[in-house]
């Protein structure tokens, strides 16, 4: 009985660790409309995009110490590409692009 409990405990612990490492290594796709070295510039573009009806956000890319302004964050590449195409066709953000990785608190 003790061996069965020990086996189940180890299996649960190992499964939990595998699941946790999968979550921490997950990459995201961001539809980016601007990158700035100064926070004030990122805030300004975020506010402008939000006034136009978007749910824009900004986050810092820690390695480069730059602020990325984005309109979408998703783990689904197909969804990100579709949204990017739509943004380029239907808005003034013709130079929007995809960033794959992690930004801000997600890093």
N, C-alpha and C positions, 0 to 999 in steps of 0.2 A: 504494500500500500504506500509506503514511504517513497519507494522508487517511482511509482506512478505519479505521485504528487510532485516529486522533484522534476520528473520529465515534463509534466504539464507546465510547471512554473518556468522551467528553462525555455520551453517552446513559446510560451506567452511572452517572456522577456525578449527572446530573439526576434519574434515576429514584430513586437512593438518597436524594437530598435530598427529593424529593416523598414518598417512603415515610416518611422520618424526621419530616417535618412532620405527616403524618397521624397518626403514633403520638403525638407530643407534644400534639396538639390533641384527642385522644380523651377523651371525657367518660365518667364512670362513674355508676352509680346505686348509692346506698347506702341500705339499710334502717336508719334511724336510730331509736334508742330513747331517746336523751338527749343534751342539749347542756349543757356546763358551762363557766364561766369559769375554774374551778380544776382542775388536773390530778388532784388527790387525789379529787375527786368522780367524775371520769371513770373512774379506776382502780377505785374502789369499785363502780360500776355494772357495769363490764366483768367484774370478778371475780364479782359476784353472778350475772350472766347465764351465765357459764361454768360456775358450780356447778350451774346448771339444765340443762346439757347443750348450750349454744350455743357457737359459736366466735366470741364477741364480741371486738371490737377497738376501739381508739380512735385518733383522729388529730386533729391540730390543723387548723382552718380558719384559715389565716394572715391573711386579710383582717380577719376579725372577732376573731381571737385567742381562739377558743373551741374546746373539745375535744368532738368528736362521737363518741358511742359507737354502733357499728353492728354489725349481725348478718350483713350480706351486702354484698359489693362485686361488681358485675358491670357489663359493658358492654352487657348485654342488658336493654332496658327491660321486655319482656314477662316475663322471669324475675324481675326485681325486683318488679314489680307483683303477680305471682302469690305470691311469697314474703311480701310485705307483707300481702296479704289473709289468708294462712294465719296469720301471726303475730298479726294483729288478732283473728282468730276463735278461735284455740286457746291463746293465752297471755295473761298479764297485761299485755302491752305493747299495750294498746288504742289508745294515742296514737302508735304508731310511724308514721313518715312517710318519704317518699323525698327524698333530697338528690341532685340531679344536678350533677355538677361533679367537682372533684378535691380530695382532702384529703391532708394530710401530705406524704410524699415524692412523691406523685403530682402535686403542684402544679407 
